[in-house]
Amino acid sequence: MHEIEIYWGIKMGIGRILFSGKGTLPVLERSIAFTEKRQRILAQNLANVETNGYKSKDLNIEEFQSLLSEAIGGRSKMHPRQFKMNSGRDISVNSLNGSLTFNVMTPQDDTSMRHDNNNVTYENELSKIVQNGLAHRAYAKFIKGSFDGMTKAIIGRAG
């Protein structure tokens, strides 16, 4: 496993439960939904690197981390698999199915230094895309591992 994958697992608020085997799937599902949506936005930024007046967009990473950590910390000792994530300012949680909706934001710290008022740099966006992609890949590997373990357990019991 790569160092950055471990870092993102901890940074995204799931480090303390990834290896516990207690209700990791809902956490990983939401983390994958976040990285998937963010990858599309970052790719759009990269596609507009030469567009006059274009301002970079992103998702609110800090809010997602906070809401995810809050949901993980809110689990009761009696029901460690119970997972309820609340909505925030830029992230809405559907109370029926737990799906997430993200508000795209223009980061305040991105100032334009170019004559065309575009604040996107190829290097910065590519770096974000690579980091986000590694995080997504790590979450997918953890989910695959969970399902592989369940499959082995089912086959072992049936055989």
C-alpha positions in Angstrom: 0.0 0.0 0.0 1.3 3.4 -0.9 2.0 6.0 1.8 -0.4 8.5 0.2 -3.2 6.0 0.3 -2.7 5.5 4.1 -2.5 9.3 4.5 -5.8 9.9 2.6 -7.5 7.1 4.6 -6.6 8.9 7.8 -7.2 12.4 6.4 -10.6 11.5 5.1 -11.6 10.3 8.6 -11.7 6.6 8.1 -8.3 5.5 9.3 -9.5 4.3 12.7 -12.1 1.9 11.3 -10.6 0.6 8.1 -9.0 -2.3 9.8 -11.6 -2.9 12.4 -14.1 -4.7 10.1 -17.0 -2.9 11.9 -19.2 -1.2 9.4 -16.6 0.1 7.0 -18.8 -0.2 3.9 -21.0 2.8 4.4 -17.9 4.9 5.2 -16.1 3.7 2.1 -19.2 4.1 -0.1 -19.5 7.8 0.9 -15.7 8.3 0.5 -15.8 6.9 -3.0 -18.9 9.0 -3.9 -16.9 12.1 -2.7 -13.7 11.2 -4.6 -15.7 10.3 -7.7 -17.5 13.7 -7.8 -14.3 15.6 -7.0 -12.4 13.8 -9.8 -15.0 15.1 -12.3 -14.7 18.7 -11.0 -10.9 18.6 -11.1 -11.0 17.2 -14.6 -13.3 20.1 -15.6 -10.8 22.6 -14.1 -8.0 21.0 -16.1 -10.1 21.1 -19.3 -10.6 24.9 -18.7 -6.9 25.8 -18.0 -6.9 28.1 -21.1 -10.5 29.5 -20.7 -10.5 33.2 -20.2 -12.0 34.2 -16.8 -12.5 30.6 -15.6 -12.2 30.1 -11.9 -11.3 26.7 -10.4 -13.9 24.7 -8.6 -13.7 22.0 -5.9 -15.6 20.3 -3.2 -15.4 21.3 0.5 -12.9 18.7 1.7 -12.8 19.9 5.2 -16.6 19.7 5.6 -16.7 16.2 4.2 -13.9 15.1 6.6 -15.7 16.7 9.5 -19.1 15.2 8.7 -17.6 11.8 8.1 -15.5 11.9 11.4 -18.6 13.0 13.2 -20.7 10.1 11.8 -17.9 7.6 12.7 -17.6 9.1 16.2 -21.4 9.0 16.7 -21.6 5.3 16.4 -22.7 3.6 19.6 -20.8 0.8 21.3 -23.9 -1.3 21.2 -24.4 -0.8 17.4 -20.9 -0.1 15.8 -22.2 -0.8 12.3 -24.9 1.9 12.6 -23.8 4.8 10.5 -25.7 8.1 10.1 -24.1 11.0 8.4 -25.6 14.5 8.8 -25.9 17.2 6.2 -23.7 20.3 6.2 -23.5 23.6 4.4 -22.0 22.2 1.2 -23.0 18.5 1.5 -26.6 17.2 1.7 -27.4 13.7 2.8 -30.6 12.0 1.6 -32.3 10.8 4.8 -34.0 7.9 2.9 -31.1 6.2 1.2 -28.0 8.0 2.6 -26.9 9.3 -0.8 -24.8 12.5 -1.0 -25.2 15.7 -2.9 -22.3 18.1 -3.1 -22.3 21.8 -3.7 -19.5 22.8 -6.0 -17.5 25.8 -4.6 -14.9 28.2 -5.8 -12.0 28.0 -3.4 -11.4 31.4 -1.8 -7.6 30.9 -1.6 -7.2 30.6 -5.4 -6.2 34.1 -6.6 -5.7 34.9 -10.2 -2.2 35.8 -11.2 -2.8 35.6 -15.0 -3.8 38.4 -17.4 -6.9 36.4 -18.5 -8.3 36.1 -14.9 -8.1 32.4 -15.1 -6.7 30.9 -11.8 -6.2 27.3 -12.9 -2.7 26.0 -13.3 -2.0 22.7 -15.0 0.5 21.5 -12.3 -1.8 22.3 -9.4 -4.9 20.6 -10.9 -2.9 17.5 -12.0 -1.5 17.1 -8.5 -5.0 17.3 -7.0 -6.2 14.7 -9.6 -3.4 12.3 -8.8 -4.0 12.6 -5.0 -7.7 12.2 -5.3 -7.3 9.3 -7.7 -5.0 7.5 -5.3 -7.5 8.0 -2.5 -10.4 6.6 -4.7 -8.3 3.6 -5.6 -7.5 2.9 -2.0 -11.2 3.0 -1.0 -12.1 0.7 -3.9 -9.4 -1.8 -2.8 -10.8 -1.8 0.7 -14.3 -2.5 -0.5 -13.1 -5.2 -2.8 -11.2 -6.8 0.1 -14.4 -6.7 2.2 -16.4 -8.4 -0.5 -13.7 -11.0 -1.2 -13.7 -11.8 2.5 -17.5 -12.3 2.5 -17.3 -14.4 -0.6 -14.7 -16.7 1.0 -16.7 -17.0 4.2 -19.9 -17.9 2.2 -18.1 -20.4 0.0 -16.3 -21.9 3.0 -19.6 -22.4 4.8 -21.3 -23.9 1.8 -18.5 -26.3 1.1 
